[in-house]
Amino acid sequence: MIWILGGIYCGALWLIFAKWKLVRMSLPVAVLAASVGPTALLILLFCAQYFHPYTQMAKVFERVTPIVPQLSQPGRVTDVEVAPNIPVRKGEILFRVDTVPYQNAVERSEARLAEAIQNHKVAETAVEVARARIDRATSELEFATRERDRQKELIEQGAGSDQEYESAINRHAEAVAVAAQAATELTQSKLSVEVAETQTTQSETALADAQYDLKQTTVTAPSDGFVSNLQLREGMLVGGPASTAVMSFVADRDDFNRSVIVASFKQKNFLRIHPGQYAEVALYNYPGRIFTARVLNRIDVSGSGQMAVSGNLPENLGGTQVTTFPVRVRLDNADDIHMPGGSQANVAIYTESVQFAGIPIMFLIRAQSWLRYLQ
């Protein structure tokens, strides 16, 4: 830019003093032309590059979702329903995995759940039986206690026999033992119910996992978009504990990302950028055209401002590389403009300060746009 403006200035001096001879050359005039003009150009260029940020580091970004099969065990692909780079709607099938092993797992889990439910019913029945035994043992213990006490009173009155009294004591001891055994059986039965409930819960969870696996054998589009770099083929194994992405799904741009370009600006004038400011964009795939835009927002963080989790103390926090910060700008009236993901662009943002200094930036971005015909 400085060479272009310098050439224009020198050409103007040649026209004024040599070609048209509008002003007679003299020492004061020569000193003035050689000092004031270049100084003014330098001031103009300084104001232009500081007050009106310009960058060649701008791109169009897409939202890409890695498609990872959520299967607990590897499965074999039976059908690939989607074609590469062809639009699909949300919920349309991308590919299918063989359902046989997962259907078998569901049936096994259903059988185990039915068995667990049956065991739970048996355990509850055992509790009822144990309670009935306790009631009977309690009644027999009460009767044996009364009979023992009655025989004791008869002995004290001299009307009873020692043999009958000893028999009553033995029957009472037997009743106590039977009652204790019945209480133990009730406790064991209750524990069996708790175990059966745990097994039922585990079986229900296993069935839910198996049903989820079966459902995941049909993989659908997470949103409107298209699949790119489709290398998945029938017969391939997918899923499992070490499952990785098998395709990349490019989502259609929503209102938040439509007609948006992300540009990186240096720190020196990043803080002069604010939402709503006027901007111009020169897309590489539209040479010779300038698109108007507005600043959406600036992102006040960069990767160099993050520290990784580590057990080591940080060092070399500084660096010679200049940090850049991203700014999102949206094109005006860009409905008929095709912006593939990864498209590059030049972006100029014009602030409210020293507005006349934006003229060189306007010239620069237009010159760069026309040069795209040759690059």
C-alpha positions in Angstrom: 0.0 0.0 0.0 2.8 2.5 0.8 4.4 1.9 -2.6 1.1 2.5 -4.4 0.4 5.7 -2.5 4.0 6.8 -3.0 3.8 6.2 -6.7 0.5 8.2 -6.9 2.1 11.0 -5.0 5.2 11.0 -7.2 3.0 10.9 -10.3 1.0 13.9 -9.0 4.3 15.9 -8.4 5.4 15.0 -12.0 2.2 16.2 -13.5 2.1 19.5 -11.4 5.8 20.5 -11.8 7.0 18.8 -15.0 4.0 18.0 -17.3 1.5 20.7 -16.7 4.0 23.2 -14.9 1.2 24.5 -12.7 3.7 25.5 -10.0 7.3 26.7 -10.6 9.9 24.6 -8.8 11.9 26.3 -6.2 13.9 25.2 -3.1 11.1 26.0 -0.6 8.6 24.3 -2.8 10.8 21.2 -3.2 11.5 21.0 0.5 7.8 21.3 1.2 6.9 18.6 -1.4 9.5 16.3 -0.1 8.6 16.6 3.6 4.9 17.5 4.0 3.6 15.0 1.4 5.4 11.9 2.7 4.7 12.8 6.3 1.0 13.1 5.5 1.0 9.8 3.7 2.7 8.1 6.7 0.1 9.6 9.0 -2.7 8.4 6.7 -1.3 4.9 6.5 -0.8 4.7 10.3 -4.4 5.8 10.9 -5.6 3.4 8.3 -3.9 0.3 9.6 -4.7 1.2 13.3 -8.2 2.6 13.2 -9.6 0.3 10.4 -8.5 -3.3 11.0 -7.8 -5.4 7.9 -6.9 -9.0 7.7 -6.3 -11.7 5.1 -6.9 -14.5 7.7 -10.7 -15.1 7.3 -12.6 -18.3 6.6 -16.0 -19.8 6.4 -16.5 -22.6 9.0 -19.0 -25.5 9.0 -20.4 -27.4 11.9 -19.2 -31.0 11.5 -20.6 -33.8 13.6 -18.5 -37.1 13.8 -20.9 -40.0 13.5 -19.8 -42.6 16.1 -21.9 -45.8 16.4 -23.1 -46.1 20.1 -22.8 -49.9 20.2 -21.5 -51.8 23.2 -20.2 -54.6 21.0 -18.9 -54.4 17.4 -21.5 -55.0 14.7 -21.3 -55.5 11.0 -22.7 -52.9 8.6 -25.4 -54.4 6.4 -26.7 -51.3 4.5 -25.3 -47.8 3.7 -28.4 -45.8 2.8 -26.7 -42.4 2.3 -24.8 -41.1 -0.6 -21.8 -38.7 -0.2 -22.4 -34.9 -0.5 -26.2 -35.4 -1.1 -28.5 -33.4 1.2 -30.5 -35.4 3.8 -33.1 -34.4 6.3 -33.0 -34.9 10.0 -33.9 -38.4 11.0 -33.2 -40.0 7.6 -31.3 -43.3 7.8 -27.5 -43.1 7.2 -26.6 -46.8 7.6 -27.7 -50.0 9.3 -25.9 -52.6 11.4 -26.8 -56.3 11.6 -29.5 -56.6 14.2 -29.3 -60.3 14.9 -26.8 -60.3 17.8 -28.5 -57.3 19.4 -32.0 -58.8 19.0 -30.7 -62.0 20.7 -29.3 -59.9 23.5 -32.7 -58.3 24.0 -34.4 -61.7 24.1 -31.9 -63.0 26.6 -32.3 -59.9 28.8 -36.1 -60.3 28.6 -35.9 -64.0 29.7 -33.6 -63.0 32.6 -36.0 -60.3 33.6 -38.9 -62.7 33.6 -36.9 -65.1 35.7 -36.0 -62.4 38.1 -39.6 -61.3 38.4 -40.7 -64.9 39.1 -38.0 -65.3 41.7 -39.2 -62.1 43.4 -42.7 -63.5 43.5 -41.4 -66.7 45.0 -39.5 -64.8 47.6 -42.5 -62.7 48.6 -44.5 -66.0 48.9 -41.8 -67.3 51.2 -42.2 -64.2 53.4 -45.9 -64.8 53.7 -45.3 -68.5 54.6 -42.7 -67.4 57.2 -45.1 -64.9 58.7 -47.7 -67.6 59.0 -45.2 -69.9 60.7 -44.4 -67.1 63.2 -48.0 -66.6 64.0 -48.5 -70.3 64.6 -45.2 -70.5 66.6 -46.3 -67.5 68.7 -49.6 -69.1 69.5 -48.0 -72.4 70.5 -45.5 -70.5 72.6 -48.2 -68.6 74.4 -50.1 -71.9 75.0 -47.0 -73.6 76.2 -46.2 -70.7 78.6 -49.7 -70.8 80.1 -49.5 -74.6 80.5 -46.1 -74.4 82.2 -47.3 -71.7 84.6 -50.5 -73.7 85.3 -48.5 -76.9 86.1 -46.2 -74.8 88.3 -49.1 -73.5 90.3 -50.5 -77.0 90.7 -47.1 -78.2 92.0 -47.0 -75.4 94.5 -50.5 -76.3 95.7 -49.6 -80.0 95.9 -52.2 -81.0 93.3 -49.9 -81.6 90.4 -47.3 -84.2 89.4 -43.6 -83.5 88.7 -43.8 -85.5 85.5 -46.5 -83.3 84.0 -44.7 -80.2 85.1 -41.4 -81.3 83.4 -43.4 -82.2 80.3 -44.9 -78.6 80.3 -41.4 -77.1 80.7 -40.1 -79.2 77.8 -43.0 -78.2 75.6 -42.4 -74.6 76.4 -38.7 -74.9 75.5 -39.7 -76.6 72.2 -42.1 -73.7 71.5 -39.4 -71.1 72.1 -37.1 -72.9 69.7 -39.8 -73.1 67.0 -40.6 -69.4 67.4 -36.9 -68.5 67.1 -36.5 -70.7 64.0 -39.6 -69.1 62.5 -38.2 -65.6 63.1 -35.0 -66.6 61.4 -36.8 -68.0 58.4 -38.7 -64.7 58.1 -35.5 -62.7 58.2 -34.0 -64.9 55.5 -37.1 -64.6 53.4 -37.0 -60.8 53.6 -33.4 -60.9 52.5 -34.3 -63.1 49.6 -36.9 -60.5 48.6 -34.3 -57.8 48.7 -31.9 -60.0 46.6 -34.7 -60.7 44.1 -35.5 -56.9 43.9 -31.8 -56.2 43.2 -31.7 -58.9 40.5 -34.9 -57.5 38.9 -33.4 -54.0 38.8 -30.2 -55.4 37.3 -32.2 -57.3 34.7 -34.3 -54.2 33.8 -31.1 -52.2 33.3 -29.6 -55.0 31.2 -32.7 -55.1 29.1 -32.7 -51.3 28.7 -29.0 -51.5 27.6 -29.8 -54.2 25.1 -32.8 -52.3 23.7 -30.6 -49.2 23.4 -28.0 -51.2 21.5 -30.7 -52.6 19.2 -32.0 -49.1 18.5 -28.5 -47.9 17.7 -28.2 -50.4 14.9 -30.1 -47.9 12.7 -28.0 -44.6 12.6 -29.9 -41.5 11.4 -29.0 -38.0 10.5 -28.7 -35.7 13.6 -29.9 -32.7 11.6 -30.4 -31.4 8.1 -27.1 -31.6 6.1 -25.0 -34.0 4.2 -22.3 -36.7 4.7 -18.8 -36.0 3.3 -15.8 -38.3 2.8 -18.0 -41.4 2.9 -15.7 -44.4 3.2 -18.0 -46.7 5.1 -18.9 -49.9 3.2 -21.1 -52.9 3.8 -19.4 -55.6 5.8 -17.3 -53.3 7.9 -17.3 -53.7 11.7 -18.3 -50.6 13.7 -19.0 -49.8 17.3 -17.6 -51.5 20.4 -15.6 -50.1 23.4 -13.0 -48.5 21.1 -15.5 -47.2 18.6 -14.4 -44.2 16.5 -16.2 -42.0 14.0 -17.1 -43.7 10.7 -18.2 -40.6 8.8 -18.4 -36.8 9.0 -21.8 -35.2 8.9 -21.9 -31.5 7.8 -24.9 -29.8 9.3 -26.8 -27.1 7.4 -26.1 -23.6 8.7 -28.7 -22.3 11.2 -29.6 -18.6 11.7 -26.7 -18.2 14.1 -24.1 -19.3 11.5 -25.7 -18.4 8.2 -23.6 -16.0 6.0 -21.0 -15.8 8.8 -17.2 -15.4 8.3 -14.7 -15.7 11.1 -11.7 -13.3 10.7 -8.6 -13.2 12.9 -7.2 -9.7 13.9 -4.0 -8.8 15.7 -4.1 -7.5 19.2 -3.1 -3.9 18.4 -6.6 -2.9 17.2 -8.7 -5.9 18.2 -10.3 -3.9 21.1 -11.4 -1.2 18.7 -13.8 -3.7 17.1 -17.4 -3.7 18.4 -20.7 -5.4 17.3 -22.6 -3.6 14.6 -19.6 -1.9 12.9 -19.5 -1.7 9.1 -17.3 -4.2 7.4 -16.3 -5.2 3.8 -15.5 -8.8 2.7 -13.7 -10.0 -0.4 -14.3 -13.7 -0.9 -11.7 -15.6 -2.8 -14.3 -17.5 -4.8 -15.9 -14.2 -5.9 -13.0 -12.2 -7.4 -13.7 -8.6 -8.2 -16.7 -8.4 -5.8 -16.9 -6.7 -2.5 -19.6 -7.7 0.0 -20.9 -5.5 2.8 -21.2 -7.0 6.3 -21.6 -6.2 9.9 -19.7 -7.3 13.0 -21.7 -9.8 15.0 -19.4 -10.3 17.9 -15.7 -10.6 18.9 -14.3 -13.6 20.8 -12.2 -12.5 23.7 -10.0 -15.6 24.0 -7.5 -17.5 21.9 -5.8 -20.9 22.2 -2.6 -19.2 23.5 -4.6 -18.0 26.6 -5.2 -21.6 27.8 -3.1 -23.8 30.0 -3.3 -27.5 29.7 -3.9 -29.6 32.8 -0.5 -31.0 33.9 1.6 -31.8 36.9 4.4 -29.5 35.6 4.8 -25.9 36.4 4.3 -23.6 33.4 7.3 -22.0 31.7 8.0 -19.9 28.6 4.7 -18.1 28.9 5.8 -15.4 26.5 6.4 -15.8 22.8 7.4 -13.8 19.8 4.5 -14.9 17.7 1.7 -12.3 17.6 -1.6 -13.5 19.0 -4.7 -13.1 16.9 -8.3 -13.0 18.1 -11.4 -14.1 16.1 -14.2 -11.9 15.1 -17.5 -13.0 13.5 -19.0 -10.9 10.7 -22.2 -11.5 8.8 -22.7 -10.6 5.1 -25.6 -8.4 4.2 -28.1 -9.8 1.7 -26.1 -13.0 1.1 -29.0 -15.3 0.2 -27.7 -15.8 -3.4 -24.0 -16.2 -2.3 -22.6 -19.7 -2.1 -20.0 -20.0 0.7 -18.5 -23.5 0.9 -16.9 -24.4 4.2 -13.2 -23.5 4.2 -13.6 -20.6 1.8 -11.1 -17.9 2.4 -11.7 -14.1 2.5 -10.2 -10.7 3.2 -12.1 -8.7 5.8 -11.9 -4.9 6.6 -13.7 -3.4 9.5 -14.3 0.4 9.6 -14.5 2.0 13.0 -15.9 5.4 13.9 -12.5 6.9 14.4 -10.6 8.9 11.7 -13.1 7.7 9.1 -11.3 9.3 6.1 -8.3 7.0 6.9 -10.5 4.1 5.8 -10.1 5.1 2.1 -6.7 3.3 1.7 -8.2 0.2 3.2 -11.1 0.3 0.8 -8.7 0.6 -2.1 -6.6 -2.2 -0.7 -9.4 -4.7 -0.3 -10.7 -4.0 -3.7 -7.3 -4.4 -5.3 -6.8 -7.7 -3.5 -10.2 -8.9 -4.7 -9.3 -8.1 -8.4 -6.0 -9.9 -7.9 -7.9 -13.1 -7.1 -8.4 -13.5 -10.9 -4.7 -14.1 -11.1 -4.2 -16.2 -8.0 
